[in-house]
Amino acid sequence: MSPTTDTDVIICGTGAAGLTLALDLARRNIAFLLIDKAPQPFIGSRGKGIQPRSQEVFEDLGVIDRIVASGGEYPVQRIYTADGPIDQVGVEMSEPTPEEPYQIPLLVPQFLTERRLRERLAELGHAPHYGHELVGFDQDGDGVTARIATPDGEQAVRARYLIGADGGSSFVRKALGIGFPGKTLGVRAIVADVYVDGVSPDAWHRWGEDTAGQVSMCPLYGTDMFQLQAPVPFDVDLDLSAEGLTAFFRERTGRVDVVIRSVSWASAFQMNARLADTYRRARVFLTGDAAHCHPPTGGQGLNTSVQDAYNLGWKLAAVLDGAPESLLETYEQERRPIAEAVLGLSEKLLEAAKNRDIHRGREVSQLDLGYLNSPLSLHTSARDKGVLAGDRAPDSPVTGAGGLPTRLFSLFQGPHWTLLGHDVDDNSALAPRPGLHIHTIGTRGDIVDSGDRVQRAYGLSSEQWVLVRPDGYVAAVVDTAELPAVEAYLDTAGVRPLAATRPTTTEASTDMPTETSSESTGAPRTRREHRQARTAAEQRLATAQRELHQLSRQVQRDLRSVRRHGETTAIVARSNFAELAVKSINRLTANLRTDRTDQ
Ligand SMILES: Cc1cc2nc3c(=O)[nH]c(=O)nc-3n(C[C@H](O)[C@H](O)[C@H](O)COP(=O)(O)OP(=O)(O)OC[C@H]3O[C@@H](n4cnc5c(N)ncnc54)[C@H](O)[C@@H]3O)c2cc1C
């Protein structure tokens, strides 16, 4: 059978991992096919805890407010004892800070989170293909040919990469023969989304905490349902109907006033802690539960899956756009150690829960995870304060030079890299390049650090620069003199200077290396070239906007000077303005000419 379709990436699985990856690729204009063997979207609530770091990821992907609005904060834990109910705070909550704007874990049923991700995907022009099962694949040096069983028969699809986001029993992992060592944790449990009478939605109710007869009911905010959870023996048949679950619940709690009216979704599962031996075989990658599975304690599985996909997305896109293949090796190097640590944490919390300790601290927030030892973390000058390469890049409120408040996370939002110069003398010490946004913070910069918050959050001195990756981790903190190391780093990460064939200004044309496959014509032909041309045009637009902005500030300064010093200065100011305006218009015209060549 010869391949019938061509795409860049096939994503197998539309859980949180597959959808996150799809969103990240969609906003980078990468072609992909997103498939799921299920006939329709998953309807269960299981991964209902959205941790602060995932909330930051969702902000970047443009869905955070919709996800927050779909759920709520974790309620108090109400423990029913022989002496009556006792309310206990289960999740440690700190107040949001300027550096960590999301501190509170959210409770959102997994099916609502996934719905919001699909809605965002639709806004970007994509939809998952349900009823499409990956049934086989072969790979060679150039790509992967996947066999997909569809309602219209089997199809062969050719892609550059295949991603197994197909959950704990991953077909892709098994087909690759990748080991999944670990252990079953000796715990079997039921989880069911139920409509119930007789339980109030103001608390997560827990009965029989110190016995084998535990059972809990957690309100599923955003719905009228509760999630019923309970450990159950291995050797019993379970009746997961409304009547069966009501009888089960009454037997454990003695509460005859509680009636389960209907069951939306129910499952009995065994808890496992497993980690794939490797996350990659050549052109096929594993992500999410396909690569690791945890007990649900601590609410880590979905979050780790989302962040796997977020780590893989920008690297795949960069390599498809011409970055070295070695960038993809850093996916496993960065994410597998994280999964290993998360497995340990979930098991520790499971043991604690068995001993009635249901308290969860900062460690579950995933805000402190980072990539300090990654090959992508450029450690240059010794630092004794502030953030290091590999750390999560903190947020901070700042003010644009135009006077409007903004935040670092707003500057980071999108598929680009960001370079922040702190109190630097030469604003243009590093030439702009497509896919890199450069901001300078300080009195002559485009960003004002009101209250020195950035300076404190990052621990920066004058003439220091921070390079932030597209996924919001610090890649490097360097002095101005070390910027050549950043340039070399960006080259190897696929963030290259504009091609010399399409200069935008005379300065730009002097130092740009040549590098595109349509150098002779200057017109983009392939998808990749179109993407590059579009990114380049966006970069030129941003540069033009910055120039106009600087011009307007110059005029404002001149006008202030006019008011202070009178007519002579006014004449000088006007001529300065005219000169600057003409220069700026010339530059814009040159840019427009180049844009027209790019179409
Ligand atoms: C009771 C319970 C509670 C949990 N609570 C939490 C929590 O609070 N917080 C948290 O972070 N996590 C939690 N988790 C874990 C969380 O649900 C998972 O980690 C998460 O769903 C993993 O997402 P995924 O996208 O990797 O895989 P999945 O969500 O499993 O999605 C995999 C998809 O791949 C599809 N698929 C499989 N094979 C094929 C094939 N051959 N072809 C096409 N499609 C295929 C499947 O149909 C499925 O839709 C909980 C889990 C359980 C069971």
The ligand as an SDF file (V2000), in Angstrom:
LIG
                    3D

 53 58  0  0  0  0  0  0  0  0999 V2000
   -8.2910    8.0470   38.7820 C   0  0  0  0  0  0  0  0  0  0  0  0
   -7.2670    8.8950   38.1450 C   0  0  0  0  0  0  0  0  0  0  0  0
   -7.0490   10.1610   38.6420 C   0  0  0  0  0  0  0  0  0  0  0  0
   -6.0710   10.9550   38.0720 C   0  0  0  0  0  0  0  0  0  0  0  0
   -5.8570   12.2020   38.6100 N   0  0  0  0  0  0  0  0  0  0  0  0
   -4.9190   13.0000   38.0540 C   0  0  0  0  0  0  0  0  0  0  0  0
   -4.7350   14.3380   38.5240 C   0  0  0  0  0  0  0  0  0  0  0  0
   -5.4050   14.8150   39.4470 O   0  0  0  0  0  0  0  0  0  0  0  0
   -3.7910   15.1090   37.9210 N   0  0  0  0  0  0  0  0  0  0  0  0
   -3.0280   14.6100   36.9020 C   0  0  0  0  0  0  0  0  0  0  0  0
   -2.1320   15.3460   36.4350 O   0  0  0  0  0  0  0  0  0  0  0  0
   -3.2180   13.3770   36.4060 N   0  0  0  0  0  0  0  0  0  0  0  0
   -4.1360   12.5530   36.9360 C   0  0  0  0  0  0  0  0  0  0  0  0
   -4.3460   11.3090   36.4040 N   0  0  0  0  0  0  0  0  0  0  0  0
   -3.5520   10.8500   35.2570 C   0  0  0  0  0  0  0  0  0  0  0  0
   -4.0360   11.4010   33.9330 C   0  0  0  0  0  0  0  0  0  0  0  0
   -5.3660   11.0350   33.6850 O   0  0  0  0  0  0  0  0  0  0  0  0
   -3.1230   10.8890   32.8060 C   0  0  0  0  0  0  0  0  0  0  0  0
   -1.7770   11.1300   33.1810 O   0  0  0  0  0  0  0  0  0  0  0  0
   -3.3800   11.6260   31.4760 C   0  0  0  0  0  0  0  0  0  0  0  0
   -4.6340   11.2810   30.9590 O   0  0  0  0  0  0  0  0  0  0  0  0
   -2.3150   11.2520   30.4500 C   0  0  0  0  0  0  0  0  0  0  0  0
   -2.5940   11.8950   29.2410 O   0  0  0  0  0  0  0  0  0  0  0  0
   -2.0700   11.3030   27.8670 P   0  0  0  0  0  0  0  0  0  0  0  0
   -2.4880   12.2930   26.8350 O   0  0  0  0  0  0  0  0  0  0  0  0
   -0.6410   10.9550   27.9730 O   0  0  0  0  0  0  0  0  0  0  0  0
   -2.8270    9.9070   27.6780 O   0  0  0  0  0  0  0  0  0  0  0  0
   -4.3690    9.5670   27.6490 P   0  0  0  0  0  0  0  0  0  0  0  0
   -5.1920   10.5980   28.2930 O   0  0  0  0  0  0  0  0  0  0  0  0
   -4.4740    8.1790   28.1750 O   0  0  0  0  0  0  0  0  0  0  0  0
   -4.7370    9.5740   26.1000 O   0  0  0  0  0  0  0  0  0  0  0  0
   -4.2760    8.5760   25.2110 C   0  0  0  0  0  0  0  0  0  0  0  0
   -5.1790    8.5480   23.9880 C   0  0  0  0  0  0  0  0  0  0  0  0
   -4.5870    7.7170   22.9970 O   0  0  0  0  0  0  0  0  0  0  0  0
   -5.6130    7.0140   22.3270 C   0  0  0  0  0  0  0  0  0  0  0  0
   -5.0340    5.8100   21.6970 N   0  0  0  0  0  0  0  0  0  0  0  0
   -4.5050    4.7310   22.3080 C   0  0  0  0  0  0  0  0  0  0  0  0
   -4.0490    3.8520   21.4000 N   0  0  0  0  0  0  0  0  0  0  0  0
   -4.2900    4.3880   20.1750 C   0  0  0  0  0  0  0  0  0  0  0  0
   -4.0540    3.9420   18.8410 C   0  0  0  0  0  0  0  0  0  0  0  0
   -3.4510    2.7740   18.5680 N   0  0  0  0  0  0  0  0  0  0  0  0
   -4.4430    4.7390   17.8190 N   0  0  0  0  0  0  0  0  0  0  0  0
   -5.0600    5.9240   18.0600 C   0  0  0  0  0  0  0  0  0  0  0  0
   -5.3060    6.3900   19.3170 N   0  0  0  0  0  0  0  0  0  0  0  0
   -4.9200    5.6300   20.3560 C   0  0  0  0  0  0  0  0  0  0  0  0
   -6.6140    6.7030   23.4250 C   0  0  0  0  0  0  0  0  0  0  0  0
   -7.8990    6.4560   22.8830 O   0  0  0  0  0  0  0  0  0  0  0  0
   -6.5580    7.9690   24.2620 C   0  0  0  0  0  0  0  0  0  0  0  0
   -7.5420    8.9160   23.8820 O   0  0  0  0  0  0  0  0  0  0  0  0
   -5.3110   10.4810   36.9630 C   0  0  0  0  0  0  0  0  0  0  0  0
   -5.5510    9.2230   36.4410 C   0  0  0  0  0  0  0  0  0  0  0  0
   -6.5230    8.4280   37.0180 C   0  0  0  0  0  0  0  0  0  0  0  0
   -6.7610    7.0700   36.4370 C   0  0  0  0  0  0  0  0  0  0  0  0
  1  2  1  0
  2  3  1  0
  2 52  2  0
  3  4  2  0
  4  5  1  0
  4 50  1  0
  5  6  2  0
  6  7  1  0
  6 13  1  0
  7  8  2  0
  7  9  1  0
  9 10  1  0
 10 11  2  0
 10 12  1  0
 12 13  2  0
 13 14  1  0
 14 15  1  0
 14 50  1  0
 15 16  1  0
 16 17  1  0
 16 18  1  0
 18 19  1  0
 18 20  1  0
 20 21  1  0
 20 22  1  0
 22 23  1  0
 23 24  1  0
 24 25  2  0
 24 26  1  0
 24 27  1  0
 27 28  1  0
 28 29  2  0
 28 30  1  0
 28 31  1  0
 31 32  1  0
 32 33  1  0
 33 34  1  0
 33 48  1  0
 34 35  1  0
 35 36  1  0
 35 46  1  0
 36 37  1  0
 36 45  1  0
 37 38  2  0
 38 39  1  0
 39 40  1  0
 39 45  2  0
 40 41  1  0
 40 42  2  0
 42 43  1  0
 43 44  2  0
 44 45  1  0
 46 47  1  0
 46 48  1  0
 48 49  1  0
 50 51  2  0
 51 52  1  0
 52 53  1  0
M  END
$$$$
